[in-house]
Amino acid sequence: VRTPPDCHGRSKLRICQVRMFGVRAWLTVSVNNAEWRRREQAGPHALTRLEVLDGLLGLPLGLPVPLQALTTHERHLVSSLPDGVAEQHGDVVIRRAEPVVECFFAIVFARTWPAALVDALKFAPFCARLTVLESRPADEIEACLEASYYGVGLAVQAKNDHTMLVSPEPVRRRVTAAGWWFTEETYRQIRETG
């Protein structure tokens, strides 16, 4: 049984490496330790089906919902959920699953600004982004303007030059099935790599 990084509440921020959307990135995350432990005991591990996550978003966490209040599609979805996601007691269902990790920041390393921007933008709906280049961009002013326009941080980490050219903008968080999927995929990769 794998254990979460801390024992109580949410873990301190930690950095983990993931590969998503064809991009290797470093994510700054916080782990919901109670949910990590619950999933280790009751299952399931990562929930990566968008249809399931979308359906779960319609159920309040930890509160009973009468089955008759659900649509036929929602009742079918609830009946096919893996163990540990929701509990059925008579004519009510209670959602137990919640996101295991919260992602705050993606850091993408690249050699050129155009490649860095393309890779960083893939994380735009999910968290703040920072690109780190090995040397200053050829057209630094244009790169800084683009980074600022897209809200992507731009930094240079060369031998003797560690400079933040543009600070990353925070991302407004919206609760969506895609956003939950992103955290579940992050959790799956953290679990697999330790």
C-alpha positions in Angstrom: 0.0 0.0 0.0 1.4 3.3 -1.0 1.1 6.1 1.5 0.6 9.8 1.0 3.4 12.2 1.6 2.1 13.5 4.9 -0.2 12.1 7.6 -2.8 14.7 8.2 -4.9 17.0 6.0 -3.3 18.3 2.9 0.4 17.8 2.3 2.8 20.6 1.9 3.4 21.6 -1.7 5.5 19.1 -3.5 6.9 18.9 -7.0 6.4 15.9 -9.2 7.3 15.1 -12.8 4.5 14.1 -15.2 4.1 13.5 -18.9 0.8 14.9 -20.3 -0.3 16.0 -23.7 3.1 14.8 -25.0 4.9 17.2 -22.7 7.2 16.5 -19.8 6.5 19.0 -17.0 7.1 19.5 -13.3 3.9 20.2 -11.4 3.5 21.8 -8.0 0.8 19.9 -6.2 -0.8 19.4 -2.8 -2.2 16.0 -1.8 -5.5 15.4 0.0 -4.1 12.8 2.4 -7.4 11.6 3.7 -8.6 10.8 0.1 -5.3 9.1 -0.7 -5.7 6.8 2.3 -9.4 6.2 1.6 -8.6 5.2 -2.0 -5.7 2.9 -0.9 -8.2 1.1 1.4 -11.5 1.2 -0.5 -10.4 1.9 -4.1 -10.5 2.9 -6.8 -7.2 4.3 -7.7 -7.3 6.9 -10.5 -10.6 7.8 -12.0 -9.8 8.8 -15.6 -13.1 8.4 -17.5 -14.5 11.8 -18.3 -18.1 10.5 -18.3 -17.7 9.2 -14.8 -16.1 12.4 -13.5 -18.8 14.5 -15.2 -21.5 12.4 -13.5 -19.8 12.6 -10.1 -19.7 16.4 -10.3 -23.5 16.3 -10.2 -23.5 14.6 -6.9 -22.6 16.5 -3.7 -19.7 15.0 -1.7 -20.8 13.0 1.3 -24.5 13.8 1.1 -27.3 11.4 0.3 -29.1 11.9 -3.0 -32.3 10.0 -3.7 -31.9 7.7 -6.7 -35.3 8.9 -8.0 -33.8 12.4 -8.3 -31.3 11.1 -10.9 -31.9 10.7 -14.6 -31.9 7.2 -16.1 -28.4 7.9 -17.5 -27.2 9.0 -14.0 -28.7 6.0 -12.3 -27.0 3.7 -14.9 -23.7 5.5 -14.3 -24.0 5.2 -10.5 -24.7 1.5 -10.8 -21.6 1.0 -12.9 -19.1 2.9 -10.7 -16.1 1.1 -9.3 -16.1 0.2 -5.6 -15.2 3.1 -3.3 -16.5 5.9 -5.6 -20.0 6.1 -4.2 -22.1 4.1 -1.8 -25.7 3.0 -2.4 -27.9 2.6 0.7 -31.4 1.6 -0.2 -32.8 4.3 -2.4 -30.0 6.9 -1.9 -26.5 7.3 -3.2 -23.6 9.1 -1.5 -20.5 10.2 -3.4 -17.3 9.4 -1.6 -14.7 10.2 -4.3 -13.1 13.6 -4.5 -9.9 14.8 -6.1 -6.7 13.4 -4.5 -4.4 16.2 -5.7 -4.7 19.8 -6.4 -2.4 21.2 -9.1 -1.1 24.8 -8.8 1.7 25.2 -11.2 3.3 23.6 -14.3 6.9 24.2 -15.1 8.0 23.4 -18.7 11.7 23.4 -19.7 12.6 24.1 -23.3 15.4 25.3 -25.6 13.4 27.8 -27.6 10.6 30.2 -26.8 8.2 29.0 -29.5 8.4 25.4 -28.3 8.1 26.5 -24.6 5.0 28.5 -25.3 3.3 25.7 -27.3 4.0 23.2 -24.5 3.0 25.5 -21.6 -0.3 26.5 -23.3 -1.4 22.8 -23.1 -1.7 23.3 -19.3 -3.6 26.6 -19.5 -7.0 25.3 -18.3 -5.6 23.5 -15.3 -2.9 25.6 -13.5 -0.5 28.5 -13.7 2.4 28.0 -16.1 6.1 28.9 -16.2 8.5 28.2 -19.1 12.2 28.0 -18.4 14.7 28.5 -21.2 18.4 27.6 -21.2 19.3 31.1 -22.7 17.6 34.3 -23.4 15.2 34.3 -26.4 16.4 35.6 -29.7 13.7 38.3 -29.7 13.4 38.9 -26.0 10.8 41.7 -26.3 8.5 39.7 -28.5 8.8 36.7 -26.3 8.0 38.8 -23.2 5.0 40.3 -24.9 3.7 36.9 -25.9 4.3 35.5 -22.5 2.4 38.4 -20.9 -0.5 38.1 -23.4 -0.9 34.4 -22.7 -0.3 34.7 -18.9 2.7 32.3 -19.1 5.7 32.9 -17.0 9.0 33.2 -18.8 12.3 32.6 -17.0 15.9 32.0 -18.1 18.1 29.5 -16.2 21.6 29.5 -17.7 24.9 28.9 -15.9 25.2 32.4 -14.3 21.9 33.9 -15.3 18.7 33.0 -13.4 16.2 35.6 -14.4 12.4 35.9 -14.3 11.5 37.9 -17.4 7.7 37.6 -17.0 5.9 36.4 -13.9 3.2 33.7 -14.5 -0.4 34.8 -14.0 -2.7 32.8 -11.6 -5.4 30.7 -13.2 -9.0 31.0 -12.3 -10.1 27.6 -11.1 -13.4 26.2 -12.5 -14.7 22.8 -11.4 -15.0 20.7 -14.6 -14.7 17.1 -15.5 -11.6 17.9 -17.6 -10.0 19.6 -14.6 -10.8 16.7 -12.3 -9.4 14.3 -15.0 -6.1 16.3 -15.0 -5.8 15.9 -11.2 -6.6 12.1 -11.5 -4.0 11.6 -14.2 -1.5 13.5 -12.0 -2.4 11.3 -9.1 -2.0 8.1 -11.2 1.5 9.1 -12.3 2.5 10.1 -8.7 1.3 6.7 -7.4 3.1 4.8 -10.2 6.4 6.6 -9.7 6.3 7.1 -6.0 
